[in-house]
Amino acid sequence: MAEGDVLFVDVVAADRRIWEGEALSVIARTSEGDIGILPNHEPLLAVLVPCAAEVLTADGKRELIAIDEGFISVADNRVALLTQYGRLAHEISLPEAEREFWDARKKRELGDTSEETRQHHDRARAQIAVARKAQQAS
């Protein structure tokens, strides 16, 4: 592959680097909706919302990553997803994520409007999406 045919992707959470490498494409969700990034994409800076981000690696594998709020930056075939929290699909327990989701949802239904409960709810929803996509791909 020629240099302009791939992206260099770096997914970084507050506590660690989650994934880095060459990729053919990246899909993530911004505050404006889903966005797909291919090589030679125009420069971009956008706000990420909790989602199941997908990276199609240069060797054709699909990495699924649950991410929290953050930012995506694209320039010169380099993509950075910067987030407070992130987990690869194989690091997620679907039953645990579902339990967290229902606990947070119950709190919200009982009137808890705290930022912490909203984050737990959204984070668990992203993890569930990643775990389910990973199961379907297996």
Backbone torsions as a table, in degrees:
resi	resn	phi	psi	omega
1	MET	NA	139.6	177.6
2	ALA	-76.5	159.2	-177.1
3	GLU	-55.2	-39.2	-178.2
4	GLY	-78.8	-1.6	-177.6
5	ASP	-92.1	-5.6	-177.8
6	VAL	-131.7	161.3	174.9
7	LEU	-107.2	148.8	166.7
8	PHE	-101.6	120.6	-174.1
9	VAL	-113.4	137.3	178.1
10	ASP	-132.9	117.7	178.4
11	VAL	-111.1	116.2	-172.7
12	VAL	-126.9	129.2	174.1
13	ALA	-102.8	173.3	-179.0
14	ALA	-61.1	-32.0	-174.4
15	ASP	-101.3	-10.2	-177.7
16	ARG	-174.3	166.1	170.9
17	ARG	-82.9	125.0	-175.8
18	ILE	-86.9	-45.7	-178.4
19	TRP	-158.7	144.8	172.6
20	GLU	-149.7	148.9	177.6
21	GLY	157.7	-173.8	179.4
22	GLU	-86.5	144.4	-177.2
23	ALA	-144.9	158.4	175.6
24	LEU	-92.6	-28.2	179.3
25	SER	-161.4	161.7	176.3
26	VAL	-137.8	137.1	174.0
27	ILE	-125.4	130.5	177.9
28	ALA	-147.3	171.0	179.8
29	ARG	-111.8	125.7	176.4
30	THR	-103.7	176.0	177.1
31	SER	-63.5	-16.4	179.1
32	GLU	-97.2	-7.8	-178.7
33	GLY	128.6	-177.3	-179.2
34	ASP	-67.1	145.7	178.5
35	ILE	-136.2	138.5	175.3
36	GLY	-111.2	134.8	-179.2
37	ILE	-116.8	125.9	175.3
38	LEU	-117.9	165.4	176.4
39	PRO	-52.7	145.1	179.4
40	ASN	68.7	23.3	176.0
41	HIS	-64.5	148.2	177.4
42	GLU	-65.8	154.7	178.5
43	PRO	-57.7	143.9	-173.9
44	LEU	-154.0	143.2	168.9
45	LEU	-136.6	122.4	-176.8
46	ALA	-143.4	160.6	178.6
47	VAL	-87.0	127.8	175.8
48	LEU	-88.7	147.7	171.5
49	VAL	-115.8	160.2	-179.5
50	PRO	-53.7	130.7	-176.0
51	CYS	-164.0	176.1	172.2
52	ALA	-100.5	96.0	179.6
53	ALA	-78.0	148.2	179.7
54	GLU	-125.9	135.2	175.3
55	VAL	-122.9	121.6	173.1
56	LEU	-91.9	109.6	-173.8
57	THR	-71.6	163.7	-178.8
58	ALA	-61.5	-25.8	178.6
59	ASP	-94.6	13.4	172.5
60	GLY	87.8	4.6	177.6
61	LYS	-86.3	157.2	178.6
62	ARG	-112.7	120.0	174.8
63	GLU	-98.6	126.6	177.4
64	LEU	-107.9	130.9	-173.9
65	ILE	-134.8	123.1	173.8
66	ALA	-80.9	122.8	179.4
67	ILE	-126.1	155.9	179.3
68	ASP	-95.7	-167.7	174.7
69	GLU	-62.7	154.8	179.5
70	GLY	169.9	-145.2	-177.4
71	PHE	-138.4	150.0	169.7
72	ILE	-119.3	134.5	178.6
73	SER	-125.7	133.4	179.0
74	VAL	-131.5	127.2	175.4
75	ALA	-165.8	136.0	175.0
76	ASP	51.9	46.1	179.2
77	ASN	61.2	23.7	174.0
78	ARG	-116.6	130.6	-179.9
79	VAL	-122.3	127.3	176.1
80	ALA	-120.8	126.5	171.8
81	LEU	-109.4	114.0	-177.0
82	LEU	-112.0	123.3	-173.0
83	THR	-143.4	156.3	177.0
84	GLN	-68.3	-36.9	-173.5
85	TYR	-141.9	143.3	175.3
86	GLY	-161.7	146.4	178.0
87	ARG	-143.4	138.5	172.9
88	LEU	-72.9	156.6	-176.6
89	ALA	-54.1	-43.5	-176.5
90	HIS	-70.4	-9.7	178.1
91	GLU	-92.9	-3.2	-173.3
92	ILE	-103.8	133.7	171.7
93	SER	-97.2	114.8	-179.2
94	LEU	-59.3	-46.6	179.1
95	PRO	-60.1	-38.1	178.9
96	GLU	-67.8	-42.3	178.7
97	ALA	-64.1	-40.4	178.2
98	GLU	-65.1	-39.6	178.0
99	ARG	-62.7	-45.7	178.1
100	GLU	-61.3	-41.4	-179.6
101	PHE	-61.3	-49.4	-177.2
102	TRP	-68.1	-34.8	176.0
103	ASP	-63.0	-46.6	180.0
104	ALA	-67.0	-39.3	179.2
105	ARG	-63.2	-41.5	178.8
106	LYS	-62.2	-43.4	178.3
107	LYS	-59.5	-42.4	-179.4
108	ARG	-64.8	-40.6	179.3
109	GLU	-65.8	-26.6	178.6
110	LEU	-87.3	5.4	174.1
111	GLY	102.2	4.3	178.2
112	ASP	-74.5	111.9	-179.5
113	THR	-109.0	19.2	-177.1
114	SER	-67.9	152.5	177.5
115	GLU	-62.5	-38.1	-179.6
116	GLU	-61.5	-44.9	179.6
117	THR	-66.2	-40.7	177.5
118	ARG	-61.4	-43.1	179.1
119	GLN	-63.3	-43.5	178.3
120	HIS	-60.6	-43.0	179.6
121	HIS	-61.1	-51.9	-176.9
122	ASP	-67.2	-40.0	179.1
123	ARG	-64.0	-45.5	180.0
124	ALA	-63.9	-38.9	178.8
125	ARG	-62.5	-40.9	177.9
126	ALA	-66.0	-40.5	179.0
127	GLN	-64.5	-40.7	178.5
128	ILE	-61.9	-43.9	179.6
129	ALA	-60.3	-43.6	179.8
130	VAL	-65.5	-47.4	-178.0
131	ALA	-61.9	-40.5	179.5
132	ARG	-68.9	-40.8	176.7
133	LYS	-62.9	-39.2	179.5
134	ALA	-64.8	-40.4	178.4
135	GLN	-63.5	-41.0	-179.6
136	GLN	-65.7	-33.8	-178.1
137	ALA	-75.6	-19.2	-177.8
138	SER	-75.3	NA	NA
